[in-house]
Amino acid sequence: MPPVVPPFLIGLITAPVLKRVVKPLVRGVVMTSVGLALEVRRAAVETGAQIQDLTAEVVAEKQARSGGAPRAKADGVVTARGAGVG
């Protein structure tokens, strides 16, 4: 009958090896995930800014075509000349 190696001895031998291999692997995965999340966040902010710029251009064009500057009501709501806000 072959000698039986107790499981705790296998654990004592493999734990340091796994620690050396798994720790850098997990660290790399976490760093990559954080980097990817930051990149996605930056892209979302950039896209939002582009949409705001585009919206401002369209509003300016519409106001220029209607022939008037925006009017401010007493409550601070800005409307185009002749347009009423409910």
Rosetta blueprint (number, residue, H / E / L):
1 M L
2 P L
3 P L
4 V L
5 V L
6 P L
7 P H
8 F H
9 L H
10 I H
11 G H
12 L H
13 I H
14 T H
15 A H
16 P H
17 V H
18 L H
19 K H
20 R H
21 V H
22 V H
23 K H
24 P H
25 L H
26 V H
27 R H
28 G H
29 V H
30 V H
31 M H
32 T H
33 S H
34 V H
35 G H
36 L H
37 A H
38 L H
39 E H
40 V H
41 R H
42 R H
43 A H
44 A H
45 V H
46 E H
47 T H
48 G H
49 A H
50 Q H
51 I H
52 Q H
53 D H
54 L H
55 T H
56 A H
57 E H
58 V H
59 V H
60 A H
61 E H
62 K H
63 Q H
64 A H
65 R H
66 S H
67 G L
68 G L
69 A L
70 P L
71 R E
72 A E
73 K L
74 A L
75 D L
76 G L
77 V L
78 V E
79 T E
80 A L
81 R L
82 G L
83 A L
84 G L
85 V L
86 G L
